[in-house]
Amino acid sequence: MSCHQPTRFSLSRFSILAATIALAFVPRPSAADDALMGHWRLQGDARDASRSASHAEPHDIVWTSSGATFNGRSAWLEVPDSPALRLGTNDFTLSLWLHLDPTLDDSPGDLATLFDPATRVGFNLTIQHQSGACSSMANTRNLFFGIDAGTEPTWTDCGRPGNNRMVYALAVFQGALYAGTWEPDAGEAGRVYRYAGGTNWLDCGAPDRCNAVAALAVFNDALYAGVANYSGAGSQIAPSTNTNPGGRVYRYAGGTRWEDCGRLCAAELIWGMTVFQGRLYATAMDTPPKHLTTPRQGLHRYDGGTHWTWCGNPGGRVAAITVANDRLFASGYNGGALGGVFRYEGGTNWSNWGAPPNVDQTYSFAFQRGTMHTGTWREGKVFRYLGPNQWEDAGRLGDELEVMGLAMFNGKLYGGTLPLAQVYRQDAAGWTLTGRLDFSDVVYRRAWSMAVYQGRLYCGTLPSGHVHALEAGVATSHDAELEPGWRHVVAMRQGNHLGLFVDGKRVAESPSFDPARFNLAASAPLRIGFGEHDYFHGRLREVRLYGRALNDREVQRLFRAFR
């Protein structure tokens, strides 16, 4: 028996030696790597430690021992445009460490972009966090990586969830896309569906007996649904024969099960939902009878169980809600001064941020280049906020009358409209039509809800009830909430696909594409912590750009080196 023991010991030593030799021949991504195009350590300065010496210019950065702090409002780094940054059709890898706080009352924003918006050439690496698009919190800290070279966008019909007439809400949760619907006939009810690919949708149940699931939001790693009774008359459709009141919020419990989280005072129609200061908020759009003293209109805060606290209103109904720069904002729905945008000041207090000219209703929010944009009725325009009571006309979307869904996608702002259910992309020369999504024979068609999922932009419609997906360039996304704390992120172009890694693991991959169609020779600077979407809010360190694709072991080595 003793003669076998040395043999086993020898084999063990041989295995360790072989593994060590194998690892020794794995290329080590380092400052000495000939493919390293830039290495910004961000330890007290913005200098490039690679051979390229492409030093960045810092703007409002606060330097700490653990990296560079970005305030989400004005802080960013710019690496000047140079021939070395013309990526062409070559592979490349972008590696960085980022830190997000557990409670973040702002869009995390862009991590790094090298993108020319005029030609739509370059790449975008960002954290999609979109609320107010239009009634839901569509994306919650979802990592997104996309490239484009001025390609033509294409729409795909993804089918009709159930028997719905309107896809009222879209939201991404734990790697899946969910849709809330309006199903107006007697005996039906608003339901939630999960996208199963192609034109297939899985029924996740009806939270309530009312006809609409009007808002979705992710809060404390759970999916919440706000329900409503929507008439349909406002869309010039026969009023719903389902008259059951809404006004409640439910939490998804899996399968087709939903847990009741209570009613918003005496409300019957929930409109918007978002998360602010670590709490869930929702808006009620009811017009209360004069004899009713219980508050219905306005903002409500969830206090756990089935308890909600009324947070007031600015004098009338509020609809969509979003969060930016540590504050909560709401759109107005009452015409004149009450059809603008309002900021919540705590308690039951509000301030008026003014109404864009000739606007009766503000429907939605999006942030482009760090600036708030809102979609409006009655001239089909988008306006951008410049300061107190200052709104700049950002253009009309064709000859449309209303802009509902607004979303940033792969470096560009998109808007959905009424009455033709068209979707437009904002370009330097104005708004470019990308497609019409609903051809129903009615007076008003709507491109209402939007969300980014699996590297595509999804849009829900009324009255066909279909969901459509837009491809613009090539993109991939990690459709789970990015956890707080320090995270290692790698975005990679490798041959005919894109890849995303988080903490050393591959988490997403794009469909295959023709590399020759995507020449990323953009005449644009490399921006770190800023881009076409929003200023980054958090900390960054160890930003590296390689002119080749790293292999999985090299990615893991970078992760282990700094965790």
C-alpha positions, 0 to 999 in steps of 0.5 A, spaced: 500 500 500 505 504 501 508 503 494 502 507 491 502 513 495 508 516 492 505 515 485 499 519 487 503 524 490 508 525 483 501 525 479 499 531 483 505 534 483 505 533 475 498 536 474 500 542 478 506 543 474 502 542 468 497 547 470 502 552 472 506 552 465 499 552 461 497 559 465 504 561 463 503 561 456 496 565 457 498 572 454 497 577 460 494 583 458 498 589 461 501 595 460 507 592 456 501 589 451 503 592 444 495 592 443 494 596 449 491 603 446 490 606 452 490 605 460 487 610 464 489 608 472 485 614 474 489 614 481 489 622 482 490 624 475 487 622 468 494 620 464 495 615 460 500 609 462 500 606 455 505 607 450 500 611 446 500 617 451 493 619 450 492 623 456 485 625 458 482 632 460 478 631 466 472 635 467 470 636 475 473 630 477 474 629 484 480 624 485 480 619 491 484 613 493 480 608 490 479 612 483 475 618 480 468 620 482 463 622 477 458 627 480 452 625 475 452 632 472 458 635 469 464 630 471 467 627 465 474 625 461 475 627 454 481 623 450 482 627 444 480 624 437 486 621 434 488 616 428 489 611 433 482 611 436 479 610 429 477 603 430 475 601 423 473 594 423 478 591 428 477 587 434 477 591 440 476 590 448 474 596 453 475 594 460 474 598 467 472 598 474 466 601 476 462 603 483 455 604 484 452 606 491 446 602 493 441 607 493 442 612 487 437 617 485 440 618 478 441 615 472 448 611 472 449 614 465 454 613 460 461 609 462 465 610 455 463 612 448 466 613 442 461 615 437 459 621 432 451 622 433 451 626 426 454 619 422 452 614 427 458 611 427 462 608 433 460 605 440 456 606 446 457 603 453 452 605 458 448 603 464 440 603 461 436 606 467 430 609 464 423 611 467 418 615 465 418 612 458 412 613 458 408 610 465 413 605 467 420 604 469 423 600 463 430 599 465 433 598 471 441 599 471 442 594 465 448 594 462 448 596 454 454 595 449 452 597 442 456 599 435 453 602 429 456 605 422 450 609 420 446 602 418 439 603 416 434 601 422 429 595 422 423 593 425 420 586 427 413 584 429 414 580 436 407 578 436 401 580 441 401 578 448 394 575 449 388 579 447 390 586 449 388 592 445 394 596 448 401 594 451 401 599 456 407 598 460 414 594 458 419 593 463 426 588 464 426 584 470 431 579 472 433 577 464 426 577 461 422 583 458 415 583 461 409 587 458 403 590 462 396 590 458 389 593 457 384 588 455 377 592 455 372 587 454 367 584 459 370 578 463 377 580 461 382 583 465 389 587 464 395 582 465 402 581 465 406 577 460 413 575 459 416 575 452 419 568 450 422 570 443 419 570 436 412 572 437 411 568 443 409 571 450 407 567 457 401 569 461 404 571 468 397 572 470 392 578 472 393 582 478 386 585 479 379 584 476 380 591 472 382 592 465 389 595 465 396 594 468 398 601 467 405 601 470 411 596 471 417 597 476 423 594 479 424 595 486 428 591 491 429 585 486 422 584 485 417 586 480 411 591 481 405 592 477 400 598 478 393 597 475 388 602 472 381 602 469 382 605 462 376 607 458 379 608 451 375 614 450 381 618 450 384 614 444 377 615 440 376 607 442 369 604 444 369 605 452 371 599 456 365 594 458 370 592 464 368 597 469 372 594 475 376 600 479 384 599 479 388 604 483 392 598 487 399 595 486 401 588 486 408 584 487 409 579 482 410 572 486 412 567 480 407 563 475 401 567 475 401 569 482 401 576 485 401 579 492 396 585 494 400 591 496 394 596 497 391 601 494 393 608 493 388 612 498 381 612 494 385 612 487 382 608 481 387 609 476 395 608 477 399 612 471 406 612 473 411 608 477 419 609 479 424 608 485 426 614 489 431 615 495 430 607 496 422 607 496 417 606 491 413 611 488 406 611 484 402 616 481 394 616 481 390 620 475 383 620 478 379 626 477 375 626 484 368 627 485 367 634 489 364 631 495 370 626 496 375 629 501 380 623 500 386 625 496 386 621 489 390 625 485 398 626 485 404 622 488 404 616 493 409 613 497 409 605 498 411 604 506 410 597 506 405 591 507 399 595 504 400 602 506 401 608 502 402 615 504 400 621 499 405 626 497 401 631 494 400 634 487 402 641 484 395 643 483 392 638 479 394 631 476 401 628 475 402 622 470 409 620 468 415 620 474 422 620 473 428 621 477 435 625 476 440 629 479 437 626 486 430 629 485 424 626 483 420 629 477 413 628 474 409 630 468 403 634 468 396 633 465 391 639 466 393 644 460 396 650 461 401 651 467 399 645 469 401 641 463 408 642 464 413 639 469 414 639 476 419 637 481 417 634 488 420 637 494 418 632 499 412 632 504 407 634 500 411 640 497 412 641 489 415 646 485 413 648 478 418 647 472 414 650 467 410 648 461 413 648 454 409 653 449 402 650 446 403 644 451 397 641 454 400 635 457 407 632 458 407 624 457 414 622 458 421 623 460 428 621 457 435 624 458 440 625 452 447 628 453 445 629 461 439 634 459 431 632 461 427 631 455 419 631 455 414 628 450 408 632 449 401 633 446 398 637 442 403 639 436 407 632 437 414 635 439 419 634 444 422 639 448 429 639 452 429 643 459 434 649 459 433 652 466 427 654 470 421 655 466 425 655 460 424 649 455 427 649 448 423 646 442 427 640 440 423 639 434 416 636 431 416 628 430 413 629 422 406 631 422 404 627 429 400 630 435 403 627 441 409 624 443 408 618 448 414 613 449 421 616 449 427 612 450 435 612 449 438 607 444 445 606 442 446 613 442 440 616 439 433 618 442 427 615 439 420 617 440 413 614 439 407 618 436 400 619 435 395 618 431 399 614 426 403 610 431 410 612 428 417 611 431 422 617 430 429 618 431 432 624 433 438 626 428 442 633 427 437 635 421 431 633 425 427 627 426 427 621 422 422 616 421 424 609 422 417 606 421 410 605 423 408 600 427 400 600 427 395 600 421 389 599 425 383 603 422 381 607 427 382 615 429 388 614 434 394 609 434 399 610 439 406 607 440 406 608 447 411 604 451 418 603 450 424 598 453 431 596 451 432 588 452 437 584 448 440 589 445 434 592 441 429 597 442 422 594 444 415 598 443 408 597 445 402 599 441 395 601 441 390 598 438 393 592 435 396 590 442 403 588 438 410 589 441 415 591 435 423 591 436 428 595 433 435 593 431 439 599 429 447 597 429 449 591 433 448 591 440 447 586 446 445 588 453 446 584 460 438 584 462 439 584 470 440 589 475 447 591 476 449 590 483 452 596 487 459 596 489 465 595 485 464 591 479 469 589 473 466 590 466 469 588 459 465 590 453 468 586 447 468 586 439 470 579 437 470 577 430 462 577 428 459 578 435 459 583 441 460 580 448 459 583 455 463 581 461 461 582 469 466 580 474 470 576 469 464 572 467 461 573 460 453 575 461 451 577 454 453 576 447 450 579 440 447 576 434 452 575 429 454 580 424 458 582 418 464 585 421 465 589 414 459 593 415 461 596 421 467 600 420 468 604 426 472 610 424 469 615 427 472 622 428 470 623 435 473 623 442 473 618 447 469 620 452 469 616 459 463 618 464 459 621 459 456 620 452 449 621 448 445 619 454 447 622 461 453 623 465 456 617 469 454 617 477 459 613 481 466 612 481 471 609 475 478 606 475 483 602 471 480 604 464 483 600 459 482 600 451 485 594 447 486 594 440 484 586 440 479 581 443 482 578 450 480 571 451 476 569 457 482 567 461 485 574 460 478 577 462 478 573 468 486 575 470 484 582 469 478 581 474 482 577 479 488 583 479 484 588 482 478 585 486 
